[in-house]
Every structure is written in C-alpha cells, then in structure tokens.
C-alpha cells in the first residue's frame, strides 16, 4: 500500500510540473472587419512611427537567448476622432520584412485599442525586431500611441518590459 501511495504521489507531482503546450500562433485581430476607404476624407495629417520589439533577448552571455511574447498595442488616444492606420510592417534584426498585417487602411474608433501578438515561439524577428506604422489622423487630433509589451515566464521567474514608438515622419 505504501508503494502505491508513493507511486501516486510521484505521478501527481510529475504531472503538475508539466508545462502546457501552447499554440504556435495566437489569434489576432480580424483586420478585414476594420478596412475603410479614406480616399474621400479631406484634411488628414500623415505620420510614420517606429517601434522596437524584442522577440528574443540575450541572457547570461551572447550565446544564450530567452524567447519573449510581444504584445504590440495600437491605441487611438483621441476621445472624439477616428484615426486610420495605413500599414503595420514587422521587420527582423537585419531590416528584412517579415510580414505586414494589413494592406489597406483600417480605422480605430475614439479611445479604441487593438493588438498584434508575436508568439513566444515566433523568433523570426530576433533580438532587434521592429515595427513601422503609417497612419493618418484628422487635423488637431492627438497622435496614435504604439507600445510594445514583452514578457516571458519560466517556473516562478518572470520578465517583462515595455517600449514606446517614436514618430519618424
């Protein structure tokens, strides 16, 4: 009986330490629901913003990396105006385009936020990945806010940090 209890205890402990398998890609925004034709809208100001993202960071030395999940937050900071995102392009450490998320303008309603998730297992961006966002806003409207939140957890240790975009045009 004791052997059975020890065996049951070991099996229970071992199964509780097993990490769940995660899907290789998380669901993302259905951009087609947000497509809009802005050709007829007058007086829009153009902008372009750069956001650094880290899908991996070095740990201990330059030979070991830790993978990170990145949440890219796209925020309309206006409480009255709709804004328009023209493109969201993701680049790797070497400046090669990995993917674009939409190929025609999308809208964000006042105070709306949407996200792009770079999964923990998607390391195509490397240690120096980044985004370029092109956007248009009504004159006098506050600029959109683009942020990156990177995180990773292992056992009982967690790591998280954030970045904010810089307007480049």
C-alpha positions as CSV (number, residue, x, y, z in Angstrom):
1,X,0.0,0.0,0.0
2,X,2.8,2.4,0.8
3,X,4.5,1.7,-2.5
4,X,1.2,2.5,-4.2
5,X,0.8,5.8,-2.3
6,X,4.4,6.8,-3.1
7,X,3.9,6.0,-6.8
8,X,0.6,8.0,-6.9
9,X,2.4,10.9,-5.2
10,X,5.3,10.9,-7.7
11,X,2.9,10.7,-10.6
12,X,0.8,13.6,-9.3
13,X,3.9,15.7,-8.6
14,X,5.4,15.0,-12.1
15,X,2.2,15.8,-13.9
16,X,1.8,19.1,-12.1
17,X,5.3,20.2,-13.2
18,X,4.5,19.6,-16.9
19,X,4.2,22.9,-18.9
20,X,1.2,23.1,-21.2
21,X,1.8,23.1,-24.9
22,X,0.9,26.5,-26.4
23,X,-0.3,27.1,-29.9
24,X,2.4,28.4,-32.3
25,X,0.4,31.4,-33.2
26,X,-2.2,33.2,-31.1
27,X,-5.4,34.6,-32.6
28,X,-5.0,38.1,-34.0
29,X,-7.3,40.9,-35.0
30,X,-9.5,40.2,-38.0
31,X,-8.3,43.2,-39.9
32,X,-10.8,42.8,-42.7
33,X,-13.5,43.9,-40.2
34,X,-11.7,47.2,-39.8
35,X,-11.0,48.0,-43.5
36,X,-12.1,51.5,-44.6
37,X,-11.9,53.6,-47.8
38,X,-10.4,57.0,-46.8
39,X,-9.9,58.5,-50.2
40,X,-12.9,60.8,-49.8
41,X,-11.8,62.1,-46.3
42,X,-10.2,65.5,-46.5
43,X,-7.5,67.2,-44.4
44,X,-5.8,64.2,-42.9
45,X,-2.3,64.5,-41.4
46,X,0.2,61.7,-42.3
47,X,2.6,60.2,-39.9
48,X,5.0,57.3,-39.5
49,X,6.2,55.7,-36.3
50,X,9.0,53.3,-35.4
51,X,8.6,50.8,-32.5
52,X,11.3,48.5,-31.3
53,X,10.2,45.0,-30.3
54,X,12.2,42.1,-28.8
55,X,11.2,38.5,-29.7
56,X,14.4,37.4,-28.0
57,X,16.9,38.9,-25.6
58,X,20.3,37.7,-24.5
59,X,20.6,36.1,-21.1
60,X,23.9,35.3,-19.3
61,X,26.0,35.8,-22.5
62,X,25.8,36.4,-26.2
63,X,25.3,32.7,-26.9
64,X,22.1,32.2,-24.9
65,X,18.8,33.9,-25.6
66,X,15.4,33.9,-23.9
67,X,12.3,33.9,-26.1
68,X,9.7,36.5,-25.4
69,X,6.0,37.0,-26.2
70,X,5.4,40.5,-27.5
71,X,2.1,42.4,-27.4
72,X,2.1,45.3,-29.7
73,X,-0.6,47.8,-28.6
74,X,-2.1,50.2,-31.2
75,X,-4.1,52.9,-29.5
76,X,-6.3,55.8,-30.6
77,X,-5.7,58.4,-27.9
78,X,-8.5,60.7,-29.1
79,X,-11.8,60.6,-27.3
80,X,-13.6,62.3,-30.2
81,X,-11.9,61.4,-33.6
82,X,-11.5,58.2,-35.5
83,X,-7.9,57.5,-36.7
84,X,-6.7,55.5,-39.7
85,X,-3.8,53.1,-39.8
86,X,-2.4,52.6,-43.3
87,X,0.1,49.8,-42.5
88,X,1.8,47.8,-39.8
89,X,5.0,46.2,-41.0
90,X,7.2,43.8,-38.9
91,X,11.0,43.6,-39.6
92,X,13.7,41.4,-38.2
93,X,17.0,42.4,-36.7
94,X,18.6,42.8,-40.1
95,X,15.9,45.0,-41.5
96,X,14.2,42.3,-43.6
97,X,10.5,42.5,-43.8
98,X,8.9,39.5,-42.0
99,X,5.2,40.3,-42.6
100,X,2.6,43.1,-43.0
101,X,-0.6,42.9,-41.0
102,X,-3.0,44.7,-43.4
103,X,-2.7,46.0,-46.9
104,X,-5.4,48.7,-46.9
105,X,-6.4,51.4,-44.3
106,X,-8.1,50.3,-41.1
107,X,-9.8,52.5,-38.6
108,X,-9.7,52.8,-34.8
109,X,-12.7,54.5,-33.2
110,X,-12.2,57.0,-30.4
111,X,-10.3,55.5,-27.5
112,X,-10.1,52.1,-29.2
113,X,-7.1,49.8,-28.8
114,X,-6.2,46.7,-30.8
115,X,-3.2,44.4,-30.5
116,X,-0.8,42.4,-32.6
117,X,0.7,39.4,-30.7
118,X,4.1,37.9,-31.5
119,X,4.0,34.5,-30.0
120,X,6.8,33.2,-27.7
121,X,7.7,30.6,-30.3
122,X,7.9,33.1,-33.2
123,X,11.6,34.1,-33.0
124,X,11.8,35.3,-36.7
125,X,12.4,38.9,-35.5
126,X,15.4,38.0,-33.3
127,X,16.9,40.4,-30.8
128,X,16.4,43.6,-32.7
129,X,13.0,43.3,-34.4
130,X,10.8,46.3,-35.0
131,X,7.6,47.7,-36.5
132,X,6.9,50.6,-38.8
133,X,3.4,52.1,-38.6
134,X,1.9,54.5,-41.1
135,X,-1.1,56.4,-40.1
136,X,-3.4,59.4,-40.9
137,X,-5.3,61.5,-38.4
138,X,-7.7,64.4,-38.6
139,X,-6.0,67.8,-38.2
140,X,-5.7,68.7,-34.5
141,X,-6.2,65.1,-33.4
142,X,-3.7,63.6,-30.9
143,X,-1.3,61.1,-32.5
144,X,-1.8,57.4,-32.0
145,X,0.2,55.6,-29.4
146,X,2.1,52.4,-30.2
147,X,3.6,50.3,-27.4
148,X,5.4,47.0,-27.1
149,X,5.0,44.9,-24.0
150,X,7.4,41.9,-23.9
151,X,7.2,39.2,-21.3
152,X,8.3,35.7,-20.5
153,X,7.9,33.4,-17.5
154,X,9.8,30.2,-16.6
155,X,9.0,28.4,-13.4
156,X,8.5,31.1,-10.8
157,X,10.5,33.8,-12.5
158,X,9.0,36.4,-14.8
159,X,10.5,39.0,-17.0
160,X,8.6,41.9,-18.6
161,X,9.4,45.3,-20.1
162,X,7.9,47.8,-22.5
163,X,8.8,50.1,-25.4
164,X,7.1,53.1,-26.9
165,X,7.1,54.2,-30.5
166,X,8.9,57.2,-31.8
167,X,7.4,59.3,-34.6
168,X,9.8,59.4,-37.6
169,X,7.7,61.3,-40.1
